[in-house]
């Protein structure tokens, strides 16, 4: 567990340029605190100490505003930025090197005692306020835009935006998407640009036809 916690600290330095020291992370980062509470509660949960696991999880929720069910399975180098309002359900599975922002929900869509929460691949970024609902799979190296609502499977190496979430950009093969948040395609602007281009082409055809008629 000590090595896992050390990796969580390293992930914070890697993904948050505001982090200046280990002491600052340990004492001033609620996302890191929430991960610590989760690591402990999950350790108890898998040893069938369900009440203690839920109790530790509840204390962590009270102190950080981040709710992670101890039954969730979370990989290494997990980073929660800001974190307030994050909810991760019992049967959620999260890979390695995943970053999520405040207001994110990995929620269920049924009350049945089955796999009802998402499976998130490795190297995934989930933007502020995004919701991933149901037992859907989100592939590796994927980026989910802020406030998106994902209810269907997402292939690897994709960028998803909108309600419901749509894949607007995809890299074929094993190439990892650059996780710079400055790049986020806008499907509406793309649609408008496509329409304008179509109008331009039609206007050119009309002009050509008019010239031919005059001749």
C-alpha positions in Angstrom: 0.0 0.0 0.0 2.9 2.4 0.7 4.2 2.1 -2.8 0.6 2.7 -4.2 0.3 5.8 -2.0 3.7 7.0 -3.3 2.5 6.6 -6.8 -0.7 8.6 -6.0 1.5 11.4 -4.8 3.6 11.3 -8.0 0.4 11.3 -10.1 -0.7 14.5 -8.3 2.6 16.2 -9.2 2.3 15.0 -12.8 -1.3 16.2 -13.3 -1.5 19.3 -11.2 1.1 22.1 -11.9 -0.1 23.9 -8.7 1.3 21.1 -6.5 4.6 22.4 -5.0 5.5 19.9 -2.3 4.7 16.5 -0.8 3.6 18.1 2.4 1.1 20.3 0.5 -0.4 17.3 -1.2 -0.6 15.3 2.1 -2.3 18.1 4.0 -4.1 20.2 1.5 -5.4 18.0 -1.3 -8.9 16.6 -0.7 -8.7 14.4 -3.8 -5.6 12.7 -2.3 -7.3 12.3 1.1 -10.3 10.7 -0.7 -8.0 8.2 -2.4 -6.4 7.4 1.0 -9.7 6.7 2.6 -10.7 4.6 -0.4 -7.5 2.5 -0.3 -8.1 1.7 3.4 -11.8 1.1 3.1 -11.3 -1.2 0.0 -8.6 -3.1 1.9 -11.2 -3.8 4.6 -14.0 -4.5 2.1 -12.1 -7.3 0.2 -11.4 -8.9 3.6 -15.2 -9.0 4.2 -15.1 -6.3 6.9 -18.0 -4.6 5.1 -19.2 -2.4 8.0 -15.8 -1.0 8.7 -15.2 -0.5 5.0 -18.4 1.5 4.6 -17.7 3.4 7.8 -14.3 4.5 6.7 -15.8 5.4 3.3 -18.5 7.5 4.9 -16.0 9.4 7.1 -14.0 10.1 3.9 -17.1 11.4 2.2 -17.9 13.6 5.2 -14.4 15.1 5.2 -13.8 15.5 1.5 -17.1 15.7 -0.3 -16.0 12.8 -2.5 -17.9 9.5 -2.3 -16.1 6.3 -3.4 -17.7 3.0 -2.6 -15.2 0.6 -1.0 -16.3 -2.1 -3.4 -15.1 -0.2 -6.4 -11.9 -1.4 -8.0 -9.4 1.4 -8.7 -6.0 1.1 -10.3 -2.7 2.8 -9.7 -1.8 6.5 -10.1 -5.4 7.6 -9.6 -5.9 11.4 -9.4 -8.9 13.4 -8.5 -8.5 17.2 -9.2 -10.5 19.4 -6.8 -13.0 16.6 -6.4 -16.0 18.0 -4.7 -19.2 16.1 -5.7 -17.4 13.1 -7.2 -19.4 9.8 -6.9 -18.0 6.4 -7.8 -20.3 3.4 -7.4 -19.8 0.0 -5.9 -19.2 -2.0 -9.1 -17.2 0.6 -10.9 -13.8 -0.4 -12.2 -11.1 2.1 -13.0 -7.7 1.4 -14.7 -4.3 2.9 -14.1 -3.3 6.6 -14.6 -6.9 7.9 -14.6 -7.7 11.5 -13.9 -11.2 12.8 -13.0 -12.4 16.3 -12.1 -15.0 17.6 -9.7 -18.7 16.7 -10.2 -18.0 13.5 -12.0 -20.4 10.6 -11.5 -19.7 6.9 -12.3 -23.2 5.8 -11.6 -25.6 2.9 -12.1 -28.9 2.6 -13.9 -30.5 -0.3 -12.1 -31.2 -1.4 -8.5 -30.4 -5.1 -9.3 -27.4 -6.6 -7.5 -25.4 -7.0 -10.7 -22.5 -5.2 -12.5 -24.2 -1.8 -12.8 -21.4 0.8 -12.9 -18.9 1.7 -15.6 -15.6 0.1 -16.4 -13.0 2.8 -17.2 -9.8 1.9 -19.0 -6.3 3.2 -18.4 -5.0 6.7 -19.2 -8.5 8.2 -19.2 -9.4 11.8 -18.4 -13.0 12.5 -17.4 -13.9 16.2 -17.4 -15.8 18.3 -14.9 -19.4 17.4 -14.3 -19.3 14.4 -16.7 -21.6 11.4 -16.0 -20.8 7.9 -17.1 -23.9 5.7 -16.4 -24.5 2.0 -16.4 -22.2 -1.0 -17.1 -20.6 0.7 -20.1 -16.9 0.4 -21.0 -14.7 3.3 -21.7 -11.6 2.3 -23.6 -8.0 3.2 -22.9 -6.5 6.6 -23.8 -9.9 8.3 -23.9 -11.0 11.8 -23.0 -14.5 12.6 -21.9 -15.4 16.3 -22.2 -16.9 18.4 -19.3 -20.6 17.8 -18.6 -20.9 14.9 -21.1 -23.3 12.1 -20.4 -22.0 8.7 -21.5 -24.4 5.9 -21.7 -22.9 3.7 -24.4 -19.6 2.0 -24.9 -16.6 4.2 -25.9 -13.8 2.8 -28.0 -10.1 3.4 -27.1 -8.3 6.5 -28.2 -11.4 8.6 -28.4 -12.7 12.0 -27.4 -16.3 12.2 -26.3 -18.5 15.2 -25.9 -22.2 16.1 -25.6 -25.5 14.8 -24.2 -25.7 11.9 -24.9 -21.9 11.5 -25.3 -20.7 11.1 -28.9 -17.3 10.2 -30.2 -16.1 13.3 -32.1 -12.4 12.4 -32.5 -10.6 9.1 -32.7 -7.0 8.0 -33.2 -6.6 4.6 -34.9 -4.1 2.1 -33.6 -2.2 2.3 -30.3 -1.4 6.0 -30.3 -2.3 7.8 -27.1 -4.3 11.0 -27.3 -2.5 14.1 -26.1 -4.4 15.0 -22.8 -4.0 18.7 -23.3 -7.4 20.2 -22.3 -6.9 23.0 -24.8 -8.0 20.6 -27.6 -11.7 19.7 -27.4 -13.6 19.5 -30.6 -17.0 21.2 -30.8 -19.5 19.0 -32.8 -21.9 21.9 -33.2 -19.3 24.2 -34.7 -18.2 21.4 -37.0 -21.8 20.9 -38.2 -22.2 24.6 -38.9 -18.9 24.7 -40.7 -20.0 21.8 -42.8 -23.3 23.5 -43.7 -21.5 26.7 -44.6 -19.1 24.8 -46.9 -22.1 23.1 -48.6 -23.8 26.5 -49.1 -20.6 27.8 -50.7 -20.4 24.9 -53.1 -24.0 25.3 -54.1 -23.5 29.0 -54.7 -20.6 28.3 -57.0 -22.6 25.8 -59.0 -25.5 28.3 -59.3 -23.0 31.0 -60.6 -21.6 28.6 -63.1 -25.1 27.6 -64.3 -26.1 31.2 -64.7 -23.0 32.0 -66.8 -23.7 29.0 -69.0 -27.3 30.1 -69.5 -26.2 33.6 -70.6 -23.8 32.1 -73.1 
